[in-house]
Amino acid sequence: MTVGVMKRTTQRATASDTPIAKNVRENPIMMNPIIIMYIIFGLFTGIMIFYYWSQYGY
């Protein structure tokens, strides 16, 4: 969805809305805090699973 929004920048530029910053246009995924939080949560969950697997050997 984030990438799809960036593809429609020309339509957004014609509207009377605030323009999208150049950094956000060039890196739409990295500038999205929700995606970054999913990555951090996935890493944390993976570390926890690995820790318990190594401790109990299930």
KAHU-V848793 format. One record per helix or strand. SS is the DSSP state (H for helix, E for strand). FROM is the first residue (numbers start at 1). TO is the last residue. If there is no record, write none. Layout:
BEGIN
SS | FROM | TO
SS | FROM | TO
END
This chain:
BEGIN
H | 2 | 7
H | 9 | 14
H | 22 | 26
H | 33 | 56
END
